[in-house]
Amino acid sequence: MSGANPVALSSSNICNPGFYCLNNTAEHPPTYCAPTSECLITRLQAVQNTCFQPQGPANWLGLLFSEDTVNVGMELEFRNVCLRKPKSTEFILSEIDGKAQTSSLTGIMGQSGSGKTTLVNILVGKVRATSGSLSLNGIEKRLAKGHNFRTLIGFVPQDDIIHPHLTVFENILHSARIRLGGALNDEIIQKHVDAIIDGLGLSNVKHSVVGSEQRRIISGGERKRVSIALELVAAPQVLILDEPTSGLDAQAALSIMELLRLFSRQGLTVICVIHQPRVEIFEALDNLLILDLGKAVYSGKALEAKRHFEAQGYVFNPNLNPADLIMDIVSGKLQPADAGIVDPKQQKLPHDKMEPVTSGCHDESNMNMSLFHELEAKYNRRVAAWYRQVYLCLLRDIIQQSRQAAMFLTEIMGGILTGLLIGLAIYELRGQIFQGMFLPPFEVLSSAVNYKLVTQLGLLGCLAITFAAAAPSVGIFGEEILIFQRESLSGHSEGAYFVGKVLSSLPRSFLAAFHYTTLYAVLATPHASFNILLVLNFFYFYCIYGIGSVVAAVSSRENGPLVCLLVTIVIAVFGGSEPRLPTVKGWHMEWLWYMSPGMWYSEAFVSEHVTPFAYLFDLGAAAQDTGYTFNRTGFDICMMLLIGSLCRAIGCLLMVIRARTAWW
């Protein structure tokens, strides 16, 4: 209203704790005021961090962070966290307590197998604890029941799980569009992503493809920054990282930790698992939690850890890294100067650094849950609508496929080769693959009937499509199981991801079916309609891809293609060719054959090849011998559509269960 232009609070490359906000009334002229929830994401940007939208009521902020009364992060506290092995009395974690204040960088240290990653998985909701509680800003939830803080907590796994065929910008942009698309338009989101990329020092690789572990294009440190950006772009209240320095050289590890410290100084609550950090990294920590054998050895200020162990009789060499010495103490390699001092694992934690351990959790009904539900609702409103997520996932898959030309051509070649082989196998028959009994009164003139050849060709068709589609069908989902799990934990819609994947695979299936059908039709010269055969082959491809999604959900990436091939070969055999359906009905097991898409494909295939001869041959006798019902191709196609869709639904459900429970 004043006509004044927005003025940035600082020209340096840092985030500002306050903003020059544009209010929309003359009574409330431009002033420092608390940012709205939509504006919180801007505060985490290193550049371009001025909010241009009207903000909330005037709330004067100081230029010093310590004077800022409106913070981005939240205080996280966990009490009495215990995790017991299934069907055992042995505990993996036992009575772990800790606290991470707003604007702090908390490190979790310990030897391999001490429970660091397990504790982090409990905090982010991947693993359900046996007992204990977790609270955010005083809102406490029992961990045994699981918690729904996932929308407020960003988690960066140890492995850099990133789409290898997308660029740095495309990876981060997709995450931002999903998690902010409900509140911001695409133009603002892209500016936000640009600012995040600039702030993380990724501008020089912005348009570089990330690459895979086998074929790296960007460095390990840059991959880690991209992994952090995928979560940071959504402006979480708490950021938890599992060994962010793992696999990095000393300088790259230090740069990552300095970056995390900068985030914490802008109000974000940061918790990270670290393993034997160098001196500079250790000194960057505000708080420290040390674990050993599932128990807390120390919890308090990082810089006071040395004093704590010195009080127990341990001597620190000033020329050595205190973090290394602490790890030696915890592992028992370093003994105290006074042999009578009790082992540190038996010592109680410093009470002045810890909140007292409670025997149970507060009753949630007595807690003020309205604030949490309001905040959670705001975060949920930021997420893009389901149909929008489907579109974004489809768009991402199309981009990926465009950069995997070799794989795409291999799938097409599979259809070409199988169609070529089947066509050549019956080329000399010139389309005469069925011989029946002549209609009355000419049945006495009939030659020997041949009902087997056409049914066997139906079986060969199933096997040919199986060989062409089995391995690619698993690759669609099997190659991205870890990405699916990470995105599921981050709040992406699992259903939207799955539907997007299915839609992106349909053109590939159609092209493979088209090439297969074309080669078969040209060489075999069948009497069946080309269009009908194309539809039949496409829907059988559809079924195989559906079965592949189930196999991908329950098998490993390495074994998936072989498992799917074996399963679909068995399914093809249940097509009714050998053994014949009349024989199967004598066993009272026809229900098992009816569950196979191969049965419905074979029935339609045989029907389309024999019904053109209805004017000449007795099709009733052929139907009685084969057990198939002719002239219901539409019904057969619907059954294949149903089975293929049902398999996809089962595959999606299994992948969701796998992602949420980590059962594999």
N, C-alpha and C positions, 0 to 999 in steps of 0.2 A: 504494500500500500504506500510505502514511503517513496518508492521509485528508486531506492538505492540498489546497487548491484551486490550480489553476494561477495563477501570478503573472506578469503581463506585465513585461518588463524595462524598458519605457519607456511613459509615457503620452503622449508626443509623437507626432506624425504621421510617424514614420519607421520604417523596417524595422530589426529588431534582429539583430545578428550571432549572438546566442546565444538559447537558450530555457530556460525552466523546464520540464524534461521529466518526464513521469510514468513512472518505471521500474516494473516489475511484480514486484519481489522485495524482501523486507525487507532483504536484504544490500546492495542497491543503492538507497538512498533517493533521492528527487528531487534532481537536481543539474543543472548545466549539462553538456550532452553533445552530441555531434555529431549533426546531424539526419540522418535516413535520406534515401534518394533520393526517396521519396514526399513527404518534408517540405520538400524544397528549394524547391518551388513556393511554399510559404508564406512563405519568407524574402524573396521579392520583393514581397510585398504591403506596401502602405503602412500598412494598418490590419489588425486581426484577424489578426495574424501569429504567434500562439502555437500551437505544435504540441501537440495534445492526445493524440496517439498515443504509446505507449512508443517511445523512441528508442534509439540505439545505445549502445555502451560509453561510459563517462564519458570526456569529453575536454574539459578545462577551457578555456573561452574567455574572452578579455578583452572588456570592454565597448568598447574601442577597436578599430576595424576592422583596424588595423595589427597587432594581437595575435591576430587570428582565424586559426586554422590550418585551418579548414574553409571553403573558398570555393565560391561558386556557379559562377563562371566558369572558363574554361580559357585557358591561354596559347596564342595562335595565332601561328604564324610561317610565312612563305613565303619561299622562296629561288629565285633565278635563274628567275623566271617569264618565259617567252617565249611569244609567240603570233604565228605567221606567217600571212599571208594565204594562202588556198588557191591552189595552183598558182602561187606567186610566191615570190620571195626576200625580199620586203619584210616587215618585222616591224611588227605593231601594238603589241606590248609587247616590250621587250628588257631582259632581266636585271634584273627588278624584285625587290628584297628588302625585307622589312618584318617588323615584329614588334609584336604587341599583347599587352601583359601583362594578367594577371588584374587586375580592378578598375581598368581604365584606359579612357579615352575617346580613341580614335584618330581623327584626321581625315585624309581624303585630299583634297587640293586640286589644282587644275590648270585650265588653260583648257579650253574646249570642244574635244573631239576629242583630248584628251591621253591618254585611255585609262582614265579613272577608272571608268566604268561597266563597261568590259570587264574590268578587274581584279576588280571586285566580283563580276561574273558568274562568273569563274573560281573565286573563293574559295567561292562558294555552290554550285558544281557545275553551273551552267547552261551554261557553255562549257568545253570541254576545251582546256587549254593545249598548246602544242607541246612544251614542256619545263618543268622546274622541279619543286618539291616544296612540299607544304603539311603542316604538323605541328600537332597539338593535344596539348599537354602532352608533347611529345617523341615522339609517335606520328606518324611521317612517312609520307606517301604520295606516290607519283609522280603529278603532275598529268596527264601524258600518258596515263595509264591511267584517269583519272577517279578521284574519291574518293567514299567512302561516309560522309562526315561530315555528311550533310544532316540526320540526326536530331538532331544536336547543335548545329546552326547555324540560328538564326532569321534570315530575310531579309525586310526590308520594302522593297518596290520603290518607285521614285520616284513612280509614279502610284498613287493611292489606290484600289486594286482591292477594292471592297467591294460586297456585294449591296445594290443601291439600294432594294429593296422590303422590306427587313428593318430592324428597329430596331437601335439600337446594342447593346442587351443581347442581342438574338437573334443578331446577327452574332458577337459574342464568345463567347456560350454555345455556339453550334454548333462553333466552333473548339475550345473547351475540351472539349466532349463527345467529339469525335473523337480528340483527342490525349491526353486524360487518362482517357477512359472505361474503359480496361482496368484502372486502378488505384484510381479513386475512384468513389464512388457519386454519383448526380445531386444529392443534397442538398449534399454537400461541394463539388461542382463549381460549383453556383450561388452558394454563399457565396464561393468563390474568385473567381468572375467579378464579383460585387458589390464585393469588395475591390479588384480590379484597376480597375474603373470608378471607384471612389472615389479610388484613388491617382492615376489619370490625369486627374482633374478632369472627368469626364464625367457626373457624377450628374445634372446639370440637363438633359441630353439623353438620359438612359438609355433612355427609352421613345419617343424620337423616331425616325421613319423616316429613314434616312440620306439618301435622295434620290440622283438622278443628277447628272451634270455639267450637263445641260441644266436640271434643276429641283432646285436645291440646297435642302436643308432645314436641315442643320447647316452650320456654318462650315468653311472650309478647314482651320483649325487643329484643329478637333474631328475632322474626317475623318482627318487625319494621326494623331491620337491613337488613333482606332479602328483604323487600319491597324497601328499599333505594338502595340496590345492584342491583335490577332489572333495575333501571334507571342509576345508576352510571356506570354500566358496559359498557354503550354506550358512555361514556364521553360527556355528554351534555355541552353546553356552559353555561346554566343557570339551576339551580336545584331549583324547587319550591315544598314545602312540606306543606300539609294541616294538621295542628296539629300533628306533629310527636311525641309529648310527651303524647298524649291523651291515657288514660287507662294504663299508666305505673306508677310504683312506683317512688319515688323521685330519687333514685339512678340510675335507668334505664333511666329516663328522662334526668338526667344530663349527663349520658354517651352518649346519642344520640346527645345532643346539643354540647358536646365537640367534637364529631366526625364531626358534621357539621361545627364547627368552624375550625377544622383542614382542611377540604376540602376547605373552603374559603381562608385559608392561602396558599393553593397551587394554587390559582388563580381562583377557581370556584366561580361564583356568586350564592349565596344561599339566598333564600327568604323562610321564614317559618311562618305559623300562629301558635301563641302560646297563651295559656290561663292561666293567672295568674302564671307566672313562679316564681320559687324560686330565691333567691338572686344571686346564682352562675350562673344561666341561664340568668338572666337579665343582669348581668355584662358581659356575653360572647357576647352579641349583639353589633354590630357596629352601626346599624341604627335602628330606630324605627318609625313605623307608627301606630298611635292609631285612631281607628274608633269608632264612636258612632252614632247610628241611620242613618247609611249610609253616614256620613260625617266625614271628617278628623279633628280630634281634635289636633293632633300633628304629625309633620313629621320632623325628623332631627336626630342628633346623640343621641344614646340611653343614654349615660352617661350625656347628657345635658338636658334630659327630666325633671329631678328633678329640676334643676335650672330654667327651663322654667315655671313650675307651682309655684315654690316659688316666682317668680317675680310677679305672679298674686295674691299673698297673702296667699297661702296655706303653712301650716307648716308640715314638715315631721318629724316624730318621728324617731330618729336615731336607735332605737331598733327594728323597724319594717321593713318589706320588702318594699322597695320603689315601686316595681311593684304592690303590693297589694294596697298601698296608691293611686297610680295613677289610678287604676281601681275604687277605691272608689270615687275619684274626678270626674272621667268621669260619674259614675253612679249617682252622686249627693249625696252620703252618707256622704261625707266629705266636709264641708263648709270652705271657706277662712276665715282667721282671721279678715279681713276687710270686713264687710258686704256689703260695697259699691262696692266691686270688681265685675266686670261683670262675669257671669258664663263662664267657660272655653269653652263651646260649642259655645259661641258667640264671642270668641276671635279669632283674625286672627292668622294664623300660622306664626312662626318666619321667616321673609323674608330672613335672612341670612342662613337659613337651607334649603330653598326651591328654586326651580326654579320658575320663574313667570308663572302664569297660562295664557294660551293662549286661545283665543276664538275659534280657529280652528286648523286644522292640516296643516302641510306643504304639499304642492303639491308633490306627490310622483314622478312626472316626473322631478322635480328639484333635487331630492335626487340622490345620487350616489348608484344606485341599483346594479351595476355590482359586487361590492364586496360581497353583500349579496347573489346574485344569484350564484356566484362562490363558496361561502362557503356552500350554500344549496346544490349545485350540488355535492360537495365533500361528504357531509353527505349522500346524496341519493345513491351515488356510494358505500358507505360502507354497505348498506343494502343488504341482500342476495337476489338472484334472486327469482322470483315468484315460479318457479317449485321447487327450493330448500326449500322455506318456506313451500310448500305443504308437501314435504317429512319430514321436521322437525316436523310439526304439526301432521302428521300421526304417526311418531315415538313416539312423546310424548303421543298421545292418546293410543297407544298400551301399553306403559309402565303403564299408568294409569289403563287401563282395567285389566292388569295382577295383579294389587294390589286391584282390586275390584271383587274378585272371587265370593263373595256372590251375588252381583248384576248380574253378568254374569250368574250364575247358576239359579237365579230367572227367568231371561228372557228365558232360555232354558226350565225351568220347565213350564213356561207359554205355550210354544209351545207344550210340551208333554201333559199337562193336557187338553188343548182344543182339540188336535187331538184325545186323548183318549175318551173324552166325545162325540164328534161327531161320532167317529167310533162305540162306544157302542150304540149310539142312533139308528143306522141303521144296527147293527150287524146281527139281525135276518132276514133281507131282503136278505142276501147273494148276494148282488150286484144287485138285481133286483129292481132298483129304477126308471125304465122308462117302460111304457107300451103304445104303439102306435097302430095305425091302420095297419093291415097287407097290404102288397102290393097287387094290383090287380093280379089275380082275387079272392084273398082269403080274401078280406075285410069283407065279410059277416061272416067269422069265428072269427073275432076279438072279444076280450073281451073288457070290459069297459076301455077306454083310461085313462091314468094317466099322465098328463103333469105337474101337480103341484108339485109332490114330488121332482123331480130333480131340479126344479127352487127354491123350498124352501130350498133344501140342499145348493144351491149356496148362498142364503141369510145367512144361518147358517154358511157357511164357511167364509163369510165376517165378520159376528159378532164374530166368534171365533178368527180370526186373529186380529180383533179390540181389543178384550179383552186382547190378548197376547201382543200386540205391542203398544197400545196407551200410557200408562204411561211411558214405557222406551223411547219412541220416544221423549217425551218432556224433559226427564231427560238429554239426550245427550247434548242439547243446554241450557236448562233452568238452569241447575246447574252451568253454566259457563257464564251467561250473564254479570256479573260484570267483570270477567276476560277478556271477549271479549271486553268490553268497554274500559278497561284500555289498553289493547294491541292495540286497534284501535287508541287511543289517542297517544300511543307511537310510532306509525309509522309501526306497523305490518300490513301485507296485510290481509284485512278482507276476501277477496276471498280465499286466500290460507288457512286461518284458517278453513273456511267453507268447502272447498273441502277436507281438511285433515280429518275433522270430519266425513264427509259423507263416505269417503273411509274406515275409521276405523269402521264404523257401519255396513258396508256391510257383513263382515264375521259373525257378531252376528245375523243379519237378516237371513242369509242363514242357519245358524245352527238351529235357531228357526223354520224356514220353513221346514227344513229337518226332524226334530223330529216330527213336526205336520203332515207332509205328510206321514211319515213312520207309525205312529200310525193309521192314517186314512186308509191308504192302507191295512194294516194288518187286521184291524177289519172290514172295510166296504167291502173289496174285490171288488173294482170297476173294470169295464171293461176298464176304461181309463188308458192310459200309466202313469206309476209312474213318469217318467222323465218330462212329460208334466205337470202333477199336481204339481210337485216340482217347476217348472219354474213359473207356475201361482201363487202359494202360495208365492214364493219369491218376485215376483213383486208386489203383493198386500201388503206384508210387506213393500216393498220399498215405496209404495204410502202412507201408514200410517205413516212411519217415515218422509216422506216429509211434510205431513200435520202437524205432531208434531213440525217440525221446525218453521212453520208459527205460531202455537199456542204459542210456547215458546217465539217468538219475540213480541207478543202482550199481553201476560198475565203474571201474577206474578208467581213466583216459586211455591208458595203454591197452587194456583188454576189451574196451567197448566195441570197436569195430568187429573183432573176431566173434565176440559173444552175440552181437546182433546178427551177423551172418549165419551163425549156427541156428539161432532161434528162428529166423525167417525162412531158412531151408526147411526146418521141421514144419513150420506153418504152411509152406507151399505143398508139402506132402499131404497135408490134410485138405486137399482140394477135391477129392472124390474120384481121382483117376485110378490109382492103385493104393489101397484096396477100393473097390467100387462102393458107391453109396448103398446099394442093396445089401451088400455083405456087411457093411457097418451097421445098417439098421437091424440086421440079424443079431448083432452083438448088443443092441440097445445102447449104442454109443454115438448115435448121430448128432446128439447135442454138442459133443466136442467138435465135430466137423463144422457145425453151424457157427461156432465161435471163431472160426478161421476165415480171414478175408480171402484166402486162396479158394475156398469152396464157392464163394459168391462170384469171384472172378472167373473161375473155371466154368461155372454154370452159364454165366452170361456169354463167355467166349464160345462155348460149344453151341449155345442157342443161336448166336449170330452167324455161326458158320453152317448150321444145318437148316435153319428155317427158310433160307432162300430156295431149298429143294422141297418145300412142303407140297408143291404141285405134283411131285414125282414120287417121293418116298413116304413110307409110313412112319411119321415122326413119333406116333404113339408107341410103337415098338421100340424105337430108339430111346425114348424117354424112360420106358420101363426097364430097359437094359442098363442104362447109365445111372438112373436114379435122379437125374436132373429134371427140373421143371422148365419147359421152354416158354418163350414169349413173355417173360417177366424181367427183361433186362433193366427196366427202370427200378424195379424193386431191388435187384442185385446191386445196382449202383448206390442206391440209398443205404443198403446194408454196409457196403464198403465205406461210405461216407460216415456212417454211424460208428463203425469199428475204429476207423482212423481218428475220428474226433474223440472217441472215448479213450483211446490210447494216449492221445495228447493231454486230455484232462488228467489221466492217471499220472503221466509223466510230470506234468506241472505240479500236481499235489505232492509227489515224491520228492521233487526238487525243492519245494518249499519246506517240507519236513526236514530234508537233509540240511538246508540252509539254516533253519531256525533251531535245530537240535544238535547239529554237528555230529550226527550218528555215523557219518562215514568220513 
